[in-house]
Amino acid sequence: MLAKAFKFIDSLLKSTNFAIFFMIFIGVISIYGTLFPPRTPFDFNLYKTPFFISLLFLFAINVGYCCYFRIIRVYVAIIKGKFTGKVFCSVKKDILENFKKRGFKIKQIEDGYLVSKGIVKTYSIVLLHIFIVLLIITAGLSSYLGFLGTVNIHEKNGTDICFSWNEKKDVLLPFNIYINSTRIDYYPMPLKLEIVNLKDNTKKEIITKEREVIDYNGLKIRILKGVIERKSVVFSVLYNGTEIGTFENEFLHENFSFKIKLLAYMDPLPRQFYADITIQDRMGNRDSKTININNPMEFQGYRIYLIDIGKDDFGFPYVGLQITYEPMLRMIWIICVLIILTLIIYPFVNEYHIKLKNEDNGFNIFVWKEILDPAVLDMIRTYEIK
């Protein structure tokens, strides 16, 4: 009974179909984690559960087991020339010299010779499976051992404490984060303006936005900024291609004078958030950087992301930071690059394994997969024993 169970498990782990089913199963489960990510540290996080991490390790075992018995052992047998099948043809013994001239690797085996070329393709497919197994294991360990924390810090203040999403409590960081300053870059604000000619008191309403240039009585007026607090407009005037100067609300000149009133505006949309931060560890090592959204700061393996800038209930500006530590991130990237390299090599290298089995008057040829380059095939035919 036990032997049957082991045999069933063995056949299951060797099955490519089971590996594909397992991969699809993990993918289907991952849909939930993608559609319903945790919003707070106390929400359910599928990817951090022992169940999901166990699935990854089981999949790694499945792929590794399948790789060893279905690929590595098969290729070891090929490299040792332990394959037969239908005789491709019989050839004269002096064919060996021609194989050498064509760059084939010739290896003597028990019952003849193994002629090989493109062995790198064999290694690439084996390494591809090994790298996939390593990627799964490394990603699982990185997820399990990694750190995710968040903290809000007021401007001109610092802290070495953050809330850990893993432990769901405040934890001590190995460094102090200090916020030097913050700023927000906005998209140009849409404005509704009224231009009043101070000489004849004519009025003209214009809808524009910051940084745009408008034409008015032969002048070009560049709207620089709408100052909401003062309900004013800062602008510059260009006349005959020359900038006369920068003004606020009024422009007085002997030939033309006007006043610009701010009638209405739309709240500006933030384009980018910036925070100037300084980090210092307990040994005195420090670094400073201006971070923004999607441009984190790296310090001793940690990544500090800017996720929010705002003001508290008392009007004091603060910065929201996300702190991550992924101990195997570089290893994951290296493995991904190696996987890509093996995938690039595989389709562009031709692989030949030809067994020359000793016979009295020559060799019997056995070809692995019986796929040969036409030039190699023609060469073999010239030595064929009729």
ChimeraX attribute file (.defattr): number of C-alpha atoms within 10 A of each C-alpha:
attribute: neighborCount
match mode: 1-to-1
recipient: residues
	/A:1	6
	/A:2	7
	/A:3	8
	/A:4	9
	/A:5	10
	/A:6	11
	/A:7	12
	/A:8	12
	/A:9	12
	/A:10	15
	/A:11	13
	/A:12	16
	/A:13	21
	/A:14	20
	/A:15	19
	/A:16	16
	/A:17	11
	/A:18	17
	/A:19	18
	/A:20	13
	/A:21	12
	/A:22	18
	/A:23	15
	/A:24	12
	/A:25	12
	/A:26	15
	/A:27	11
	/A:28	11
	/A:29	13
	/A:30	15
	/A:31	12
	/A:32	13
	/A:33	15
	/A:34	12
	/A:35	8
	/A:36	13
	/A:37	14
	/A:38	14
	/A:39	9
	/A:40	10
	/A:41	17
	/A:42	11
	/A:43	11
	/A:44	14
	/A:45	17
	/A:46	19
	/A:47	19
	/A:48	14
	/A:49	11
	/A:50	11
	/A:51	10
	/A:52	17
	/A:53	20
	/A:54	12
	/A:55	16
	/A:56	21
	/A:57	18
	/A:58	15
	/A:59	22
	/A:60	22
	/A:61	16
	/A:62	22
	/A:63	25
	/A:64	21
	/A:65	19
	/A:66	22
	/A:67	24
	/A:68	17
	/A:69	15
	/A:70	14
	/A:71	17
	/A:72	20
	/A:73	12
	/A:74	15
	/A:75	18
	/A:76	12
	/A:77	12
	/A:78	19
	/A:79	20
	/A:80	16
	/A:81	26
	/A:82	15
	/A:83	15
	/A:84	15
	/A:85	9
	/A:86	10
	/A:87	12
	/A:88	14
	/A:89	17
	/A:90	22
	/A:91	22
	/A:92	16
	/A:93	17
	/A:94	11
	/A:95	17
	/A:96	16
	/A:97	11
	/A:98	14
	/A:99	18
	/A:100	12
	/A:101	8
	/A:102	10
	/A:103	12
	/A:104	20
	/A:105	14
	/A:106	18
	/A:107	14
	/A:108	13
	/A:109	15
	/A:110	11
	/A:111	13
	/A:112	17
	/A:113	20
	/A:114	25
	/A:115	22
	/A:116	20
	/A:117	19
	/A:118	17
	/A:119	16
	/A:120	15
	/A:121	20
	/A:122	21
	/A:123	14
	/A:124	20
	/A:125	20
	/A:126	17
	/A:127	17
	/A:128	20
	/A:129	21
	/A:130	19
	/A:131	21
	/A:132	18
	/A:133	22
	/A:134	18
	/A:135	20
	/A:136	20
	/A:137	20
	/A:138	19
	/A:139	20
	/A:140	22
	/A:141	17
	/A:142	18
	/A:143	18
	/A:144	17
	/A:145	13
	/A:146	15
	/A:147	17
	/A:148	18
	/A:149	23
	/A:150	20
	/A:151	17
	/A:152	18
	/A:153	18
	/A:154	21
	/A:155	20
	/A:156	13
	/A:157	12
	/A:158	17
	/A:159	17
	/A:160	16
	/A:161	17
	/A:162	20
	/A:163	20
	/A:164	21
	/A:165	17
	/A:166	15
	/A:167	13
	/A:168	12
	/A:169	11
	/A:170	14
	/A:171	14
	/A:172	12
	/A:173	16
	/A:174	14
	/A:175	19
	/A:176	16
	/A:177	23
	/A:178	20
	/A:179	21
	/A:180	17
	/A:181	17
	/A:182	21
	/A:183	14
	/A:184	15
	/A:185	12
	/A:186	13
	/A:187	15
	/A:188	19
	/A:189	16
	/A:190	17
	/A:191	22
	/A:192	15
	/A:193	21
	/A:194	17
	/A:195	19
	/A:196	18
	/A:197	18
	/A:198	15
	/A:199	10
	/A:200	9
	/A:201	11
	/A:202	10
	/A:203	14
	/A:204	12
	/A:205	14
	/A:206	13
	/A:207	13
	/A:208	17
	/A:209	22
	/A:210	18
	/A:211	16
	/A:212	14
	/A:213	18
	/A:214	15
	/A:215	10
	/A:216	12
	/A:217	7
	/A:218	10
	/A:219	15
	/A:220	18
	/A:221	19
	/A:222	20
	/A:223	21
	/A:224	19
	/A:225	19
	/A:226	25
	/A:227	12
	/A:228	12
	/A:229	6
	/A:230	8
	/A:231	13
	/A:232	18
	/A:233	22
	/A:234	17
	/A:235	23
	/A:236	18
	/A:237	19
	/A:238	17
	/A:239	11
	/A:240	9
	/A:241	9
	/A:242	9
	/A:243	13
	/A:244	11
	/A:245	10
	/A:246	15
	/A:247	15
	/A:248	17
	/A:249	16
	/A:250	18
	/A:251	18
	/A:252	11
	/A:253	8
	/A:254	5
	/A:255	6
	/A:256	13
	/A:257	14
	/A:258	20
	/A:259	17
	/A:260	21
	/A:261	18
	/A:262	19
	/A:263	14
	/A:264	15
	/A:265	17
	/A:266	10
	/A:267	13
	/A:268	13
	/A:269	12
	/A:270	11
	/A:271	11
	/A:272	12
	/A:273	19
	/A:274	19
	/A:275	24
	/A:276	16
	/A:277	22
	/A:278	17
	/A:279	22
	/A:280	17
	/A:281	16
	/A:282	9
	/A:283	8
	/A:284	9
	/A:285	11
	/A:286	14
	/A:287	14
	/A:288	16
	/A:289	14
	/A:290	17
	/A:291	18
	/A:292	20
	/A:293	14
	/A:294	9
	/A:295	13
	/A:296	19
	/A:297	20
	/A:298	16
	/A:299	17
	/A:300	10
	/A:301	13
	/A:302	17
	/A:303	18
	/A:304	22
	/A:305	20
	/A:306	23
	/A:307	17
	/A:308	16
	/A:309	20
	/A:310	17
	/A:311	12
	/A:312	9
	/A:313	7
	/A:314	6
	/A:315	8
	/A:316	10
	/A:317	17
	/A:318	21
	/A:319	22
	/A:320	16
	/A:321	22
	/A:322	19
	/A:323	21
	/A:324	18
	/A:325	20
	/A:326	18
	/A:327	18
	/A:328	18
	/A:329	16
	/A:330	11
	/A:331	15
	/A:332	19
	/A:333	12
	/A:334	14
	/A:335	19
	/A:336	15
	/A:337	13
	/A:338	17
	/A:339	20
	/A:340	12
	/A:341	13
	/A:342	20
	/A:343	15
	/A:344	12
	/A:345	14
	/A:346	18
	/A:347	10
	/A:348	10
	/A:349	15
	/A:350	16
	/A:351	19
	/A:352	22
	/A:353	24
	/A:354	25
	/A:355	31
	/A:356	27
	/A:357	20
	/A:358	16
	/A:359	14
	/A:360	7
	/A:361	11
	/A:362	18
	/A:363	23
	/A:364	22
	/A:365	24
	/A:366	22
	/A:367	21
	/A:368	17
	/A:369	10
	/A:370	12
	/A:371	12
	/A:372	16
	/A:373	12
	/A:374	9
	/A:375	9
	/A:376	13
	/A:377	11
	/A:378	12
	/A:379	14
	/A:380	18
	/A:381	14
	/A:382	11
	/A:383	17
	/A:384	18
	/A:385	13
	/A:386	7
